[in-house]
Amino acid sequence: QVQLVESGGGLVQPGGSLRLSCAASGRTFSSYAMGWFRQAPGKEREFVAGMIRIGGRTGYADSVKGRFTISRDNAKNTLYLQMSSLTVEDTAVYYCAAKVPYYGSSYLASPSQYDSWGQGTLVTVSP
């Protein structure tokens, strides 16, 4: 397992933007499959976005396609989630997750496929 620390959450108005970051430990970050999930009050944790290596396939939940972008900087051991056109329905605790190591060819979209999780960062979208 690796240590994951999210940051960047906060309060934003509908239509606004926010960028989340996830700093990961370890020396082989480029081999990690990474993902973002979120959990709203009273709801189950759901997949938001996932990616493997830079240039590899990325995947998004239908609810965020065209609004969110997942990316990574392997030199900084950091995963990002750029969120735009936020709505109140995006309010949730956002978690980053890692599968270490991972040499598959597709992103992972199920929570059970990941073996490391961050503590979460709260995103609140409110007028």
Secondary structure as the mmCIF struct_conf table of DSSP 4:
data_model
#
loop_
_struct_conf.conf_type_id
_struct_conf.id
_struct_conf.beg_label_comp_id
_struct_conf.beg_label_asym_id
_struct_conf.beg_label_seq_id
_struct_conf.end_label_comp_id
_struct_conf.end_label_asym_id
_struct_conf.end_label_seq_id
STRN STRN1 LEU A 4 SER A 7
STRN STRN2 GLY A 10 VAL A 12
TURN_TY1_P TURN_TY1_P1 PRO A 14 GLY A 15
STRN STRN3 LEU A 18 ALA A 24
BEND BEND1 GLY A 26 ARG A 27
HELX_RH_3T_P HELX_RH_3T_P1 PHE A 29 SER A 31
STRN STRN4 ALA A 33 GLN A 39
TURN_TY1_P TURN_TY1_P2 PRO A 41 GLY A 42
BEND BEND2 LYS A 43 LYS A 43
STRN STRN5 GLU A 46 MET A 51
BEND BEND3 ARG A 53 ARG A 53
TURN_TY1_P TURN_TY1_P3 ILE A 54 GLY A 55
BEND BEND4 GLY A 56 GLY A 56
STRN STRN6 THR A 58 TYR A 60
TURN_TY1_P TURN_TY1_P4 ASP A 62 ARG A 67
STRN STRN7 PHE A 68 ASP A 73
HELX_RH_3T_P HELX_RH_3T_P2 ASN A 74 LYS A 76
TURN_TY1_P TURN_TY1_P5 ASN A 77 ASN A 77
STRN STRN8 THR A 78 MET A 83
BEND BEND5 SER A 85 SER A 85
HELX_RH_3T_P HELX_RH_3T_P3 VAL A 88 ASP A 90
STRN STRN9 ALA A 92 LYS A 99
BEND BEND6 VAL A 100 PRO A 101
BEND BEND7 SER A 105 SER A 106
BEND BEND8 SER A 110 SER A 110
HELX_RH_3T_P HELX_RH_3T_P4 PRO A 111 GLN A 113
STRN STRN10 SER A 116 TRP A 117
STRN STRN11 THR A 121 VAL A 125
#
